[in-house]
C-alpha cells in the first residue's frame, strides 16, 4: 500500500505537470472513444446478432462464423489477394520513403529541399476518390492520356483499369505516389538528430558521400526503420478499403477482392453482421500475432523493438 508521503508526492508531480496531462487528454479520449470502446462490438462475432435483440438478446453460437469463413471457397482467394498486395507494399513502397529521405538529406540547398518536400507531401492530403479519378483520366481506354499516346504511335490500347494483370501494379503505384512523401517525415526527423561531427570526422578520414551514408546515416536511422517496419507488418492484411473498393470491377475482382472489401460486401450489403465481424476479427488477430513475432525477432537481432 502507498504511504501518505507517496500519495502526496504523486499529487505534487501531477500538479506540477498538469498542463502536459491536459494536452494529453484529447488524444487519450480519442483512443478511448474510437479505438477501445468499439472493441465491445467484437462480441457479435460469436453470436447470431440481430439488431432488434441487441448484444444480450442475440443467440450465442461460439465459433460457428469462423468455421464458416475458413471453410468457404472464397477464403483462400481473399487471403491470396490480400497477402500479395501486402507483399507488394512491403517490397516496393516501404523502402521508398527511406530512399527519398536519404536523397533529400544529401541536398545542400535548403530552399530547393523545402520545395521538394512540400511537393511530395501534397498527395497525402488528396482523397482516394481523387487519386482514383486521376488514374481514370490517365489510364482509361476511352480518352485516357496514356492510351492516347499509345494509339498515336500505332500501339493497341491497354486495358489498365480492367485487366487483372495490371490491378496490383496500379494499386501499389497509387500508394507509392500518394504516401511516399508523407512517409519521409519520420525518417527526415531521425536524420536531423545525427551528429554533424560524425560526418566531419568521416570526411577527414577520406570517406566519400556513399561511405558516409552507409556507415553513418543508415546506422543512425536503423532503429527507426525497424520500428516502422514492425508497425507496417502489424497492418500487413490491411489493404485499404476505399482505394480497393473504388478500383475493383467485375473484370479484376478475382485478384482485387480483399478482406476489407469482403467485410463491407457481406456485412453492410448483405446484412451478415456477425459473419463480417468474425472476418475482421481474424484479420486483427493475424496482425497482432505478426507484430509480436516481428518484435521478438527484432530484439533477437539486437534492436529495441516497440515494447
SETI-860899 format. One line per 10 residues: number of its first residue (from 1); their letters; for each residue x, y, z of N, C-alpha, C. Coordinates in Angstrom, 2 decimals. Example, Ala and Ser with C-alpha at 12.3 -4.5 7.8 and 13.67 -1.06 7.14 Angstrom:
! residues 2
1 = AS = 13.19/-5.69/7.80/12.30/-4.50/7.80/13.20/-3.30/7.80  12.85/-2.25/7.08/13.67/-1.06/7.14/12.90/0.03/7.87 $
***
This chain:
! residues 307
1 = XXXXXXXXXX = 0.83/-1.20/0.00/0.00/0.00/0.00/0.87/1.25/0.00  0.34/2.28/-0.66/1.11/3.51/-0.71/1.01/4.27/0.62  2.10/4.86/1.01/2.10/5.68/2.21/1.54/7.05/1.87  1.28/7.84/2.90/0.74/9.19/2.72/1.74/10.05/1.96  3.03/9.88/2.25/4.06/10.68/1.59/4.14/10.36/0.10  3.97/9.06/-0.24/4.00/8.67/-1.65/2.82/9.28/-2.40  1.63/9.27/-1.77/0.45/9.84/-2.41/0.60/11.34/-2.61  1.16/12.01/-1.61/1.35/13.46/-1.73/2.39/13.79/-2.78  3.42/12.94/-2.89/4.44/13.15/-3.92/3.84/12.98/-5.31  2.99/11.96/-5.49/2.32/11.75/-6.77/1.41/12.92/-7.11 $
11 = XXXXXXXXXX = 0.69/13.41/-6.10/-0.22/14.54/-6.33/0.55/15.78/-6.74  1.70/16.03/-6.06/2.51/17.19/-6.42/3.07/17.06/-7.83  3.48/15.82/-8.20/4.03/15.61/-9.54/2.95/15.82/-10.61  1.75/15.33/-10.34/0.66/15.53/-11.28/0.31/17.01/-11.40  0.33/17.70/-10.28/0.01/19.13/-10.30/1.08/19.93/-11.02  2.34/19.54/-10.82/3.45/20.24/-11.46/3.39/20.12/-12.98  2.97/18.94/-13.47/2.94/18.69/-14.91/1.51/18.67/-15.45  0.61/19.39/-14.79/-0.81/19.32/-15.15/-1.08/19.72/-16.60  -0.33/20.70/-17.10/-0.59/21.15/-18.47/-0.20/20.09/-19.49  0.79/19.28/-19.18/1.14/18.17/-20.07/0.02/17.13/-20.11 $
21 = XXXXXXXXXX = -0.56/16.86/-18.94/-1.65/15.88/-18.89/-2.91/16.43/-19.56  -3.13/17.73/-19.46/-4.27/18.34/-20.14/-4.09/18.25/-21.66  -2.85/18.46/-22.11/-2.57/18.32/-23.55/-2.74/16.87/-24.00  -2.45/15.94/-23.11/-2.58/14.51/-23.43/-4.04/14.07/-23.49  -4.91/14.78/-22.79/-6.29/14.35/-22.64/-7.05/14.17/-23.97  -6.99/15.10/-24.93/-7.73/14.89/-26.19/-7.32/13.61/-26.93  -6.02/13.35/-27.00/-5.56/12.13/-27.65/-6.00/10.89/-26.91  -5.96/10.96/-25.56/-6.40/9.82/-24.75/-7.88/9.55/-24.95  -8.69/10.61/-24.97/-10.13/10.45/-25.20/-10.42/9.89/-26.58  -9.63/10.33/-27.56/-9.83/9.82/-28.92/-9.66/8.31/-28.96 $
31 = XXXXXXXXXX = -8.58/7.82/-28.37/-8.32/6.38/-28.39/-9.36/5.61/-27.56  -9.77/6.18/-26.44/-10.77/5.50/-25.61/-12.11/5.39/-26.32  -12.51/6.47/-26.98/-13.84/6.50/-27.60/-13.87/5.76/-28.92  -12.85/5.97/-29.76/-12.89/5.45/-31.13/-12.10/4.16/-31.34  -11.23/3.81/-30.39/-10.42/2.61/-30.55/-10.78/1.50/-29.56  -10.92/1.87/-28.28/-11.15/0.86/-27.26/-12.64/0.56/-27.05  -13.47/1.58/-26.97/-14.90/1.36/-26.76/-15.53/0.48/-27.85  -15.21/0.70/-29.14/-15.81/-0.16/-30.18/-15.40/-1.63/-30.10  -14.33/-1.94/-29.33/-13.91/-3.34/-29.22/-14.98/-4.20/-28.56  -15.92/-3.56/-27.87/-17.05/-4.30/-27.30/-17.82/-5.00/-28.41 $
41 = XXXXXXXXXX = -17.81/-4.42/-29.60/-18.58/-4.97/-30.71/-18.08/-6.30/-31.24  -16.85/-6.71/-30.89/-16.36/-7.99/-31.39/-17.14/-9.16/-30.81  -17.92/-8.90/-29.78/-18.74/-9.97/-29.20/-19.71/-10.57/-30.22  -20.17/-9.76/-31.17/-21.17/-10.28/-32.10/-20.57/-11.30/-33.06  -19.23/-11.41/-33.10/-18.61/-12.44/-33.92/-18.94/-13.84/-33.39  -19.34/-13.91/-32.13/-19.68/-15.19/-31.51/-21.19/-15.35/-31.32  -21.96/-14.49/-32.00/-23.41/-14.53/-31.90/-24.05/-14.57/-33.29  -25.32/-14.94/-33.33/-26.16/-14.66/-34.49/-26.85/-13.34/-34.19  -26.10/-12.27/-34.40/-26.54/-10.95/-33.94/-27.76/-10.47/-34.71  -28.76/-10.03/-33.96/-29.96/-9.41/-34.52/-30.09/-8.02/-33.91 $
51 = XXXXXXXXXX = -30.07/-6.97/-34.74/-30.08/-5.60/-34.19/-31.22/-5.32/-33.21  -32.42/-5.88/-33.49/-33.56/-5.59/-32.61/-33.48/-6.36/-31.28  -32.62/-7.38/-31.20/-32.42/-8.12/-29.95/-31.26/-7.57/-29.14  -30.28/-6.93/-29.84/-29.14/-6.35/-29.15/-28.08/-7.37/-28.79  -27.06/-6.90/-28.06/-25.94/-7.77/-27.69/-26.37/-8.91/-26.78  -27.20/-8.59/-25.82/-27.53/-9.58/-24.79/-28.69/-10.48/-25.18  -29.47/-10.05/-26.17/-30.60/-10.87/-26.58/-30.31/-11.80/-27.73  -29.22/-11.55/-28.45/-28.88/-12.39/-29.60/-28.34/-13.74/-29.16  -28.53/-14.73/-30.00/-28.13/-16.10/-29.67/-26.62/-16.28/-29.82  -26.01/-16.93/-28.82/-24.58/-17.23/-28.87/-24.36/-18.50/-29.69 $
61 = XXXXXXXXXX = -23.39/-18.44/-30.63/-23.12/-19.59/-31.50/-21.66/-20.01/-31.46  -20.87/-19.41/-30.60/-19.46/-19.79/-30.48/-18.65/-19.47/-31.71  -17.93/-20.46/-32.22/-17.02/-20.27/-33.36/-17.67/-20.60/-34.70  -18.97/-20.62/-34.75/-19.69/-21.00/-35.97/-19.28/-20.15/-37.17  -19.23/-18.83/-37.01/-18.93/-17.94/-38.13/-17.47/-18.07/-38.59  -16.57/-18.34/-37.66/-15.17/-18.57/-38.04/-15.04/-19.85/-38.85  -15.73/-20.89/-38.43/-15.70/-22.16/-39.17/-16.28/-21.98/-40.56  -17.36/-21.23/-40.66/-17.97/-20.98/-41.97/-17.01/-20.23/-42.88  -16.32/-19.25/-42.31/-15.38/-18.45/-43.11/-14.19/-19.28/-43.58  -13.61/-20.06/-42.68/-12.42/-20.83/-43.03/-12.72/-21.95/-44.03 $
71 = XXXXXXXXXX = -13.95/-22.42/-44.04/-14.33/-23.49/-44.99/-14.96/-22.94/-46.26  -15.15/-21.63/-46.32/-15.74/-21.02/-47.51/-14.74/-21.06/-48.67  -15.25/-21.24/-49.87/-14.38/-21.33/-51.05/-13.63/-20.03/-51.32  -14.19/-18.90/-50.85/-13.56/-17.61/-51.13/-12.42/-17.28/-50.16  -12.25/-18.06/-49.07/-11.24/-17.72/-48.07/-9.85/-17.65/-48.66  -9.44/-18.69/-49.39/-8.08/-18.71/-49.92/-7.88/-17.67/-51.01  -8.93/-17.37/-51.76/-8.83/-16.30/-52.75/-8.60/-14.96/-52.08  -9.36/-14.70/-51.02/-9.21/-13.44/-50.28/-7.83/-13.36/-49.63  -7.41/-14.47/-49.02/-6.10/-14.49/-48.36/-4.97/-14.25/-49.36  -5.05/-14.91/-50.50/-4.03/-14.76/-51.53/-3.96/-13.33/-52.04 $
81 = XXXXXXXXXX = -5.12/-12.74/-52.36/-5.13/-11.38/-52.88/-4.60/-10.38/-51.87  -5.05/-10.52/-50.61/-4.59/-9.61/-49.56/-3.11/-9.79/-49.29  -2.64/-11.03/-49.27/-1.23/-11.31/-48.99/-0.33/-10.73/-50.08  -0.70/-10.92/-51.34/0.14/-10.43/-52.44/0.22/-8.91/-52.43  -0.91/-8.24/-52.21/-0.89/-6.78/-52.13/-0.04/-6.30/-50.96  -0.11/-7.02/-49.84/0.69/-6.66/-48.67/2.18/-6.80/-48.97  2.55/-7.87/-49.65/3.96/-8.08/-50.02/4.42/-6.98/-50.98  3.57/-6.62/-51.94/3.90/-5.53/-52.86/4.20/-4.25/-52.09  3.37/-3.95/-51.09/3.57/-2.73/-50.32/4.85/-2.76/-49.50  5.16/-3.93/-48.92/6.39/-4.06/-48.13/7.61/-3.94/-49.03 $
91 = XXXXXXXXXX = 7.60/-4.62/-50.17/8.78/-4.69/-51.04/8.99/-3.39/-51.81  7.92/-2.81/-52.36/8.08/-1.67/-53.25/7.82/-0.33/-52.58  6.85/-0.27/-51.63/6.52/1.02/-51.04/7.36/1.34/-49.81  7.52/0.38/-48.90/8.20/0.68/-47.63/9.61/1.25/-47.81  10.46/0.72/-48.71/11.81/1.28/-48.84/11.84/2.66/-49.49  10.78/3.04/-50.21/10.82/4.28/-50.98/10.96/5.53/-50.11  10.20/5.69/-49.03/10.43/6.87/-48.17/11.84/6.93/-47.61  12.44/5.78/-47.33/13.81/5.76/-46.82/14.77/6.28/-47.89  14.60/5.80/-49.10/15.46/6.23/-50.21/15.31/7.72/-50.46  14.07/8.21/-50.51/13.83/9.64/-50.74/14.41/10.48/-49.61 $
101 = XXXXXXXXXX = 14.27/9.99/-48.37/14.83/10.73/-47.23/16.35/10.82/-47.32  17.00/9.73/-47.71/18.45/9.75/-47.86/18.87/10.71/-48.96  18.11/10.74/-50.04/18.43/11.66/-51.14/18.25/13.12/-50.71  17.14/13.41/-50.00/16.90/14.78/-49.54/17.94/15.20/-48.51  18.42/14.25/-47.72/19.43/14.56/-46.71/20.75/14.99/-47.34  20.97/14.57/-48.58/22.21/14.93/-49.27/22.11/16.27/-49.99  20.90/16.83/-50.07/20.71/18.12/-50.74/21.23/19.23/-49.83  22.06/20.07/-50.35/22.66/21.13/-49.55/21.93/22.48/-49.68  21.17/22.68/-50.74/20.41/23.92/-50.91/19.07/23.78/-50.20  18.93/24.47/-49.07/17.75/24.33/-48.23/16.47/24.75/-48.93 $
111 = XXXXXXXXXX = 16.55/25.81/-49.77/15.35/26.29/-50.46/14.81/25.21/-51.40  15.70/24.60/-52.17/15.30/23.53/-53.09/14.75/22.33/-52.31  15.38/22.04/-51.19/14.96/20.90/-50.36/13.55/21.11/-49.83  13.25/22.34/-49.37/11.92/22.63/-48.83/10.85/22.54/-49.92  11.18/23.02/-51.11/10.22/22.98/-52.22/9.90/21.53/-52.57  10.92/20.70/-52.65/10.72/19.28/-52.99/9.89/18.60/-51.90  10.20/18.87/-50.64/9.44/18.27/-49.54/7.97/18.66/-49.62  7.69/19.92/-49.88/6.31/20.38/-49.98/5.57/19.68/-51.11  6.22/19.55/-52.24/5.58/18.94/-53.41/5.27/17.47/-53.18  6.16/16.77/-52.51/5.91/15.33/-52.30/4.99/15.07/-51.11 $
121 = XXXXXXXXXX = 4.78/16.08/-50.24/3.82/15.93/-49.14/2.38/16.07/-49.63  2.16/16.91/-50.64/0.81/17.28/-51.06/-0.08/16.08/-51.39  0.40/15.05/-52.14/-0.50/13.93/-52.48/-1.13/13.25/-51.28  -0.47/13.29/-50.11/-1.05/12.64/-48.92/-2.41/13.22/-48.57  -2.62/14.50/-48.85/-3.86/15.18/-48.47/-4.94/15.06/-49.55  -4.63/14.37/-50.63/-5.61/14.13/-51.69/-6.37/12.85/-51.35  -7.69/12.89/-51.41/-8.50/11.72/-51.07/-8.33/10.63/-52.11  -8.64/9.39/-51.71/-8.53/8.26/-52.63/-9.50/8.40/-53.80  -10.61/9.07/-53.57/-11.56/9.29/-54.68/-10.90/10.10/-55.79  -10.17/11.13/-55.38/-9.48/11.97/-56.36/-8.34/11.19/-57.02 $
131 = XXXXXXXXXX = -7.60/10.41/-56.23/-6.49/9.63/-56.79/-7.00/8.65/-57.85  -8.09/7.95/-57.52/-8.67/7.01/-58.49/-9.20/7.75/-59.70  -9.78/8.93/-59.49/-10.25/9.74/-60.62/-9.11/10.14/-61.54  -7.97/10.51/-60.97/-6.79/10.85/-61.77/-6.32/9.62/-62.55  -6.36/8.46/-61.90/-5.98/7.22/-62.58/-6.88/6.95/-63.79  -8.16/7.21/-63.64/-9.09/7.03/-64.76/-8.76/8.00/-65.90  -8.41/9.24/-65.55/-8.07/10.22/-66.59/-6.83/9.80/-67.36  -5.88/9.17/-66.67/-4.63/8.79/-67.31/-4.72/7.45/-68.04  -5.43/6.49/-67.47/-5.33/5.11/-67.96/-6.61/4.55/-68.57  -7.64/5.35/-68.67/-8.87/4.86/-69.30/-8.63/4.55/-70.77 $
141 = XXXXXXXXXX = -9.34/3.54/-71.27/-9.20/3.19/-72.70/-9.90/4.19/-73.61  -10.80/4.97/-73.04/-11.53/5.96/-73.83/-11.13/7.37/-73.38  -10.19/7.94/-74.09/-9.74/9.29/-73.79/-8.64/9.40/-72.76  -8.15/8.27/-72.23/-7.06/8.32/-71.27/-5.77/8.81/-71.90  -5.02/9.60/-71.16/-3.81/10.23/-71.72/-2.80/9.17/-72.16  -2.58/8.15/-71.33/-1.58/7.13/-71.65/-1.99/6.35/-72.90  -3.25/5.92/-72.96/-3.70/5.16/-74.13/-3.77/6.02/-75.38  -4.03/7.31/-75.22/-4.00/8.21/-76.38/-2.59/8.29/-76.95  -1.60/8.32/-76.07/-0.20/8.34/-76.53/0.17/7.01/-77.19  -0.32/5.91/-76.64/-0.02/4.60/-77.22/-0.63/4.45/-78.61 $
151 = XXXXXXXXXX = -1.88/4.87/-78.75/-2.54/4.75/-80.06/-1.92/5.70/-81.08  -1.38/6.82/-80.61/-0.77/7.77/-81.54/0.50/7.22/-82.19  1.13/6.24/-81.54/2.33/5.63/-82.11/2.02/4.25/-82.70  0.73/3.95/-82.86/0.33/2.71/-83.51/0.17/1.52/-82.61  0.19/1.73/-81.29/0.03/0.61/-80.35/-1.43/0.43/-79.98  -1.83/-0.79/-79.71/-3.19/-1.06/-79.29/-3.42/-0.53/-77.86  -4.63/-0.01/-77.56/-4.92/0.45/-76.19/-4.76/-0.68/-75.17  -4.24/-0.34/-74.03/-4.06/-1.31/-72.95/-5.15/-1.07/-71.90  -5.84/-2.12/-71.51/-6.92/-2.01/-70.53/-6.35/-2.07/-69.11  -5.70/-0.97/-68.72/-5.07/-0.92/-67.41/-6.09/-1.11/-66.28 $
161 = XXXXXXXXXX = -7.24/-0.47/-66.40/-8.22/-0.45/-65.32/-9.12/-1.68/-65.30  -9.14/-2.42/-66.38/-9.99/-3.60/-66.45/-9.21/-4.90/-66.39  -7.91/-4.83/-66.56/-7.09/-6.03/-66.62/-6.70/-6.50/-65.22  -6.87/-7.79/-64.98/-6.44/-8.37/-63.70/-4.92/-8.35/-63.58  -4.22/-8.39/-64.71/-2.75/-8.40/-64.68/-2.18/-7.07/-64.20  -2.91/-5.97/-64.45/-2.41/-4.65/-64.10/-2.93/-4.15/-62.75  -3.88/-4.86/-62.15/-4.55/-4.34/-60.96/-3.56/-4.09/-59.81  -2.77/-5.07/-59.46/-1.86/-4.92/-58.31/-0.81/-3.85/-58.56  -0.34/-3.76/-59.79/0.63/-2.72/-60.13/0.00/-1.34/-59.97  -1.25/-1.20/-60.41/-1.94/0.08/-60.29/-2.13/0.46/-58.82 $
171 = XXXXXXXXXX = -2.56/-0.50/-58.00/-2.81/-0.23/-56.58/-1.53/0.19/-55.88  -0.46/-0.55/-56.10/0.81/-0.25/-55.44/1.37/1.09/-55.92  1.24/1.38/-57.19/1.73/2.65/-57.74/0.98/3.83/-57.14  -0.33/3.69/-56.95/-1.10/4.75/-56.32/-0.65/5.01/-54.90  -0.41/3.93/-54.14/0.07/4.08/-52.76/1.43/4.76/-52.74  2.31/4.37/-53.64/3.64/4.96/-53.69/3.56/6.45/-54.00  2.71/6.84/-54.95/2.59/8.25/-55.32/1.98/9.06/-54.19  0.99/8.51/-53.52/0.24/9.26/-52.52/0.96/9.36/-51.17  1.61/8.29/-50.72/2.09/8.23/-49.35/3.60/8.30/-49.17  4.38/8.23/-50.25/5.84/8.25/-50.10/6.34/9.51/-49.44 $
181 = XXXXXXXXXX = 5.87/10.66/-49.90/6.32/11.93/-49.34/6.02/12.05/-47.86  4.80/11.65/-47.48/4.41/11.72/-46.08/5.26/10.78/-45.23  5.62/9.64/-45.80/6.42/8.68/-45.06/7.84/9.14/-44.79  8.31/10.15/-45.51/9.67/10.65/-45.30/9.80/11.50/-44.05  8.68/11.98/-43.50/8.74/12.93/-42.38/9.50/12.34/-41.19  9.13/11.11/-40.80/9.77/10.49/-39.63/11.25/10.24/-39.88  11.58/9.77/-41.09/12.98/9.48/-41.38/13.82/10.75/-41.43  13.27/11.83/-42.00/13.99/13.10/-42.02/14.19/13.65/-40.61  13.19/13.44/-39.74/13.33/13.86/-38.35/14.44/13.08/-37.66  14.52/11.77/-37.96/15.59/10.95/-37.38/16.95/11.38/-37.91 $
191 = XXXXXXXXXX = 17.01/11.72/-39.19/18.27/12.16/-39.79/18.74/13.50/-39.22  17.78/14.34/-38.81/18.14/15.65/-38.25/18.89/15.51/-36.93  18.73/14.35/-36.27/19.41/14.14/-34.99/20.80/13.55/-35.09  21.27/13.30/-36.30/22.62/12.74/-36.47/23.66/13.82/-36.20  24.65/13.48/-35.41/25.71/14.43/-35.04/26.53/14.81/-36.28  26.55/16.10/-36.67/27.35/16.53/-37.83/28.83/16.23/-37.67  29.30/16.12/-36.41/30.70/15.83/-36.18/31.12/14.48/-36.74  30.17/13.55/-36.81/30.49/12.23/-37.37/30.82/12.34/-38.85  30.07/13.17/-39.55/30.35/13.36/-40.98/31.69/14.07/-41.19  31.97/15.04/-40.31/33.23/15.78/-40.43/34.42/14.84/-40.20 $
201 = XXXXXXXXXX = 34.29/13.97/-39.20/35.37/13.02/-38.92/35.53/12.04/-40.08  34.40/11.63/-40.67/34.47/10.70/-41.80/35.13/11.35/-43.00  34.85/12.64/-43.24/35.48/13.33/-44.37/36.98/13.47/-44.15  37.36/13.71/-42.91/38.80/13.82/-42.61/39.50/12.49/-42.88  38.81/11.40/-42.62/39.37/10.07/-42.86/39.30/9.66/-44.32  38.73/10.54/-45.16/38.70/10.26/-46.60/37.45/9.56/-47.09  36.40/9.49/-46.27/35.16/8.83/-46.69/34.35/9.75/-47.60  33.87/9.19/-48.70/33.03/9.94/-49.61/31.57/9.92/-49.17  30.70/10.47/-50.03/29.28/10.55/-49.69/28.67/9.18/-49.46  28.98/8.22/-50.36/28.40/6.88/-50.23/28.86/6.19/-48.96 $
211 = XXXXXXXXXX = 30.14/6.34/-48.62/30.67/5.74/-47.39/30.01/6.35/-46.16  29.82/7.67/-46.18/29.18/8.34/-45.06/27.74/7.88/-44.90  27.05/7.72/-46.02/25.66/7.27/-45.97/25.58/5.85/-45.42  26.49/4.99/-45.85/26.43/3.58/-45.46/26.84/3.36/-44.01  27.85/4.10/-43.55/28.41/3.85/-42.23/27.90/4.80/-41.14  27.27/5.92/-41.53/26.79/6.88/-40.53/25.27/7.07/-40.62  24.79/7.43/-41.80/23.37/7.78/-41.95/22.46/6.59/-41.71  22.71/5.49/-42.41/21.84/4.32/-42.27/21.85/3.73/-40.86  23.03/3.56/-40.23/23.00/3.07/-38.84/22.26/4.01/-37.89  22.28/5.32/-38.19/21.61/6.28/-37.31/20.10/6.14/-37.34 $
221 = XXXXXXXXXX = 19.55/5.70/-38.47/18.08/5.58/-38.58/17.64/4.12/-38.59  18.56/3.20/-38.30/18.21/1.78/-38.34/17.10/1.44/-37.36  17.18/1.96/-36.14/16.15/1.66/-35.15/14.78/2.19/-35.58  14.77/3.37/-36.21/13.52/3.94/-36.73/12.95/3.06/-37.83  13.80/2.57/-38.71/13.36/1.69/-39.79/12.75/0.42/-39.22  13.40/-0.16/-38.20/12.90/-1.40/-37.61/11.54/-1.20/-36.96  11.39/-0.10/-36.20/10.11/0.16/-35.53/8.99/0.35/-36.55  9.24/1.14/-37.58/8.21/1.38/-38.59/7.90/0.11/-39.39  8.90/-0.72/-39.59/8.67/-1.99/-40.29/7.78/-2.90/-39.46  8.02/-2.95/-38.14/7.18/-3.76/-37.26/5.74/-3.27/-37.29 $
231 = XXXXXXXXXX = 5.57/-1.94/-37.23/4.22/-1.37/-37.28/3.55/-1.65/-38.61  4.33/-1.60/-39.69/3.79/-1.91/-41.01/3.36/-3.36/-41.10  4.14/-4.25/-40.52/3.79/-5.67/-40.52/2.50/-5.89/-39.74  2.28/-5.09/-38.69/1.04/-5.20/-37.93/-0.19/-4.90/-38.76  -0.01/-4.09/-39.81/-1.11/-3.78/-40.73/-0.94/-4.56/-42.04  -0.32/-5.71/-41.93/0.02/-6.49/-43.13/-1.21/-6.83/-43.96  -2.32/-7.17/-43.31/-3.52/-7.57/-44.02/-4.49/-6.41/-44.24  -4.08/-5.19/-43.88/-4.91/-4.02/-44.12/-4.57/-3.45/-45.50  -5.36/-3.82/-46.49/-5.08/-3.37/-47.86/-5.65/-1.99/-48.14  -6.53/-1.51/-47.29/-7.16/-0.22/-47.52/-8.47/-0.39/-48.26 $
241 = XXXXXXXXXX = -9.57/-0.12/-47.56/-10.88/-0.37/-48.15/-11.21/0.57/-49.30  -11.09/1.87/-49.05/-11.59/2.85/-50.01/-10.92/2.73/-51.37  -9.60/2.63/-51.36/-8.86/2.53/-52.62/-9.24/1.28/-53.40  -9.24/0.14/-52.73/-9.57/-1.12/-53.39/-11.01/-1.11/-53.89  -11.92/-0.63/-53.06/-13.33/-0.61/-53.42/-13.57/0.22/-54.69  -12.86/1.33/-54.82/-13.04/2.19/-55.98/-12.39/1.61/-57.24  -11.36/0.79/-57.07/-10.64/0.25/-58.23/-11.17/-1.09/-58.71  -11.88/-1.82/-57.84/-12.37/-3.15/-58.21/-13.56/-3.05/-59.15  -13.58/-3.92/-60.15/-14.70/-4.04/-61.07/-14.85/-5.51/-61.44  -15.93/-5.89/-62.13/-16.14/-7.31/-62.44/-15.00/-7.97/-63.22 $
251 = XXXXXXXXXX = -14.19/-7.20/-63.93/-13.11/-7.76/-64.74/-11.87/-8.10/-63.92  -11.67/-7.43/-62.78/-10.47/-7.69/-61.97/-10.80/-8.15/-60.56  -12.07/-8.47/-60.29/-12.49/-8.84/-58.94/-11.77/-10.08/-58.43  -11.40/-10.99/-59.32/-10.75/-12.23/-58.88/-9.38/-11.99/-58.27  -8.75/-10.85/-58.59/-7.47/-10.51/-57.96/-7.59/-9.29/-57.04  -8.74/-8.61/-57.08/-8.90/-7.37/-56.32/-9.71/-7.49/-55.05  -10.49/-8.54/-54.92/-11.30/-8.71/-53.71/-10.40/-9.09/-52.54  -10.43/-8.27/-51.47/-9.59/-8.50/-50.30/-10.49/-8.54/-49.06  -9.90/-8.80/-47.90/-10.67/-8.92/-46.67/-11.51/-7.67/-46.39  -10.92/-6.48/-46.62/-11.62/-5.24/-46.30/-12.89/-5.07/-47.14 $
261 = XXXXXXXXXX = -12.79/-5.32/-48.44/-13.97/-5.17/-49.29/-14.96/-6.30/-49.04  -14.45/-7.47/-48.68/-15.33/-8.60/-48.40/-16.15/-8.34/-47.14  -15.54/-7.73/-46.12/-16.26/-7.37/-44.90/-17.39/-6.40/-45.23  -17.10/-5.44/-46.09/-18.14/-4.48/-46.48/-19.28/-5.15/-47.23  -18.94/-5.98/-48.21/-19.98/-6.60/-49.04/-20.85/-7.56/-48.26  -20.26/-8.29/-47.32/-21.05/-9.25/-46.53/-21.74/-8.58/-45.34  -21.05/-7.64/-44.70/-21.61/-7.04/-43.51/-22.63/-5.95/-43.79  -22.32/-5.04/-44.71/-23.20/-3.92/-44.99/-24.21/-4.26/-46.08  -23.71/-4.76/-47.20/-24.60/-5.03/-48.33/-25.54/-6.21/-48.07  -25.04/-7.26/-47.43/-25.84/-8.46/-47.20/-26.40/-8.55/-45.78 $
271 = XXXXXXXXXX = -25.96/-7.68/-44.90/-26.50/-7.67/-43.54/-26.01/-8.79/-42.65  -24.89/-9.44/-43.00/-24.34/-10.52/-42.18/-23.35/-9.92/-41.17  -23.89/-9.27/-40.15/-23.06/-8.51/-39.23/-22.11/-9.40/-38.42  -22.61/-10.50/-37.93/-21.76/-11.39/-37.12/-20.67/-12.02/-37.96  -21.02/-12.46/-39.14/-20.05/-13.11/-40.03/-18.95/-12.14/-40.43  -19.32/-10.93/-40.83/-18.31/-9.95/-41.25/-17.43/-9.53/-40.07  -18.01/-9.48/-38.87/-17.21/-9.17/-37.67/-16.19/-10.25/-37.40  -16.57/-11.51/-37.63/-15.64/-12.63/-37.46/-14.47/-12.50/-38.45  -14.78/-12.11/-39.69/-13.72/-11.92/-40.70/-12.78/-10.81/-40.27  -13.33/-9.69/-39.83/-12.49/-8.58/-39.37/-11.67/-8.94/-38.15 $
281 = XXXXXXXXXX = -12.24/-9.74/-37.25/-11.51/-10.15/-36.06/-10.34/-11.07/-36.42  -10.57/-11.95/-37.37/-9.49/-12.82/-37.84/-8.32/-11.98/-38.36  -8.64/-10.97/-39.15/-7.61/-10.10/-39.71/-6.83/-9.37/-38.62  -7.54/-8.92/-37.58/-6.89/-8.21/-36.48/-5.99/-9.13/-35.66  -6.45/-10.36/-35.43/-5.65/-11.32/-34.67/-4.37/-11.66/-35.41  -4.47/-11.83/-36.73/-3.28/-12.11/-37.54/-2.29/-10.95/-37.43  -2.80/-9.71/-37.49/-1.93/-8.54/-37.35/-1.24/-8.50/-36.00  -1.98/-8.83/-34.92/-1.38/-8.85/-33.58/-0.28/-9.89/-33.48  -0.53/-11.08/-34.01/0.48/-12.15/-33.98/1.73/-11.73/-34.75  1.54/-11.12/-35.90/2.68/-10.69/-36.72/3.51/-9.63/-36.00 $
291 = XXXXXXXXXX = 2.85/-8.72/-35.29/3.58/-7.69/-34.53/4.43/-8.34/-33.44  3.84/-9.28/-32.71/4.58/-9.95/-31.62/5.78/-10.71/-32.17  5.58/-11.45/-33.27/6.67/-12.23/-33.87/7.76/-11.29/-34.38  7.36/-10.23/-35.10/8.35/-9.30/-35.66/9.11/-8.59/-34.55  8.43/-8.23/-33.47/9.10/-7.54/-32.36/10.11/-8.45/-31.68  9.75/-9.71/-31.47/10.69/-10.65/-30.84/11.88/-10.91/-31.75  11.64/-10.99/-33.05/12.74/-11.20/-33.99/13.68/-10.01/-33.99  13.11/-8.80/-33.92/13.94/-7.60/-33.88/14.81/-7.58/-32.62  14.25/-7.99/-31.49/15.03/-8.00/-30.24/16.14/-9.04/-30.29  15.87/-10.17/-30.93/16.92/-11.20/-31.06/18.06/-10.71/-31.94 $
301 = XXXXXXX = 17.75/-9.78/-32.85/18.79/-9.22/-33.73/19.48/-8.02/-33.10  19.13/-7.72/-31.85/19.81/-6.64/-31.13/19.13/-5.30/-31.19  17.92/-5.21/-31.75/17.21/-3.94/-31.82/16.29/-3.80/-30.60  15.76/-2.58/-30.41/14.92/-2.31/-29.24/13.49/-2.79/-29.42  12.99/-2.81/-30.65/11.60/-3.18/-30.88/10.66/-2.06/-30.46  9.37/-2.39/-30.31/8.39/-1.37/-29.96/7.91/-1.51/-28.52  8.28/-2.60/-27.85/7.94/-2.75/-26.43/8.92/-3.71/-25.77 $
***
